[in-house]
Amino acid sequence: MDLNQLTIAEALEGLRGKKFSSVDIAKACLEQIRKHNEDINAFITVDEKGALEQAESADKQRANGEELPFLGIPIALKDIFLTKGLKTTAASKVLENYIPQYDATVVAKLKDAGAIIIGKINCDAWAHGSSGENSDFGPTKNPWSKEHVPGGSSSGSAAALAADMCLASTGTDTGGSIRLPASFNNLVGLKPTYGRVSRYGIIAMASSLDSIGHFTKTVEDSALLLSVTAGSDPHDATTPDKTVSNYSKIENGVKGLKIGVPKEYFASGLDSEIKEKTEAVIKKLEELGAEVVDISLPNTQYAIAAYYIIMSSEVSSNLARYDGIRFGNDRSFFGDEAKRRIMFGTFTLSAGYYDAYYKKAMQVRTLIKQDFEKAFEKVDAIISPVSPTAPWKLGEKVNDPLKMYLSDIFTVTANLAGIPSLAVPAGFSNGLPIGIQIMGTQFSEEKLFQVGYAFEQATEYYKHTPKL
Ligand code: GLN
């Protein structure tokens, strides 16, 4: 096995046992990027020099007896995380040459933990999209099949990791942007509870929905990473002062846990194979000792409409700062999707329409949140598909925004309710990966890891890798 194919846990073990160095891992990742990035288009910026320097200094630190949780582990960042001195574009030509003055809190935490920042990753511009095709730097391809989309908006984060160009990657999830690409690439994707991870220094999409998370190959790696990134931050008032547990101490087994299956997530529009695969997951969890409970989340049918109104309203406000005076190029550089959302959101917030759209959508949001609260009185976690379909072909939905929006039907609810959700691999359809998500009540990430880990260990889908 090549060093760039290791999980974080395996790499840390090897590094600590002096089997190889951080420079060895960084070089293996850079070599893989050199070989395949031109085709996959996962990276916007590769910081080859910086990565090797960081790796050398990680090796020195280790030789001096210093130990840090991520010392020497190469991580790639969605190009929406501000990195001091390293270009950050949000995959938009508006910020084509923007060099930030400071690191996002998560970036600072990763660096403090010893991680190596290997580069900045492609995504849908401003994180608007579900396929990765809205990037101003060209679409990313799915390493499992280059004719298919990798899912979005954190398209490159998933593709780079699936293609072994890094050992983990970061992403943002405002309506599904971590979970969808994770499931399209046979990866574990965590959307933490709103406020669990600081948003400071992440280019804002919709501030009341944005969740900062990551992609890993295994549940254990996901838990390791959250232990580093989670926590309150004086720069983000929505991060509560709640203890950060040692997430990586994952509890064993699901015996006795109550797992809810919401009937609304299995209704029409769900591809029959995805339905079958999700039912197989439920059966597996039952075999492992969980109690499966049928539940109802009755307001699910309004989620997409509410999400697209609230999200666009906030987008129209957040993107107003890119006026060409303070940051980057002027507004004419915005792509079609950003323009569509700015116009839509400006309309839903305007006098005379606010009550009918924004206010109504916010009321629906409360109802959706209450649906979950009621459900979690009865169950420990909820299982559902991530996407109603398997990965689709590049170009298939680009001219039909509504069709594209509907692919978020099962993911936006967790953002509206502010709850955590963990996507884990659940098998394949015609050779393309499929995922399921495990949702829990706010700040129940430990439980999600517990369920995800039990399922992962029983199925071992993560052992399958794409042939590049
Ligand atoms: N696909 C959704 C959208 O386009 C979600 C995006 C996201 O989570 N960043 O709004």
Residues whose N, C-alpha, C, O or C-beta is under 5 A from the ligand:
A	BS01	LIG	A127 H128 G129 S130 G152 S153 T172 D173 T174 G175 G176 S177 D408
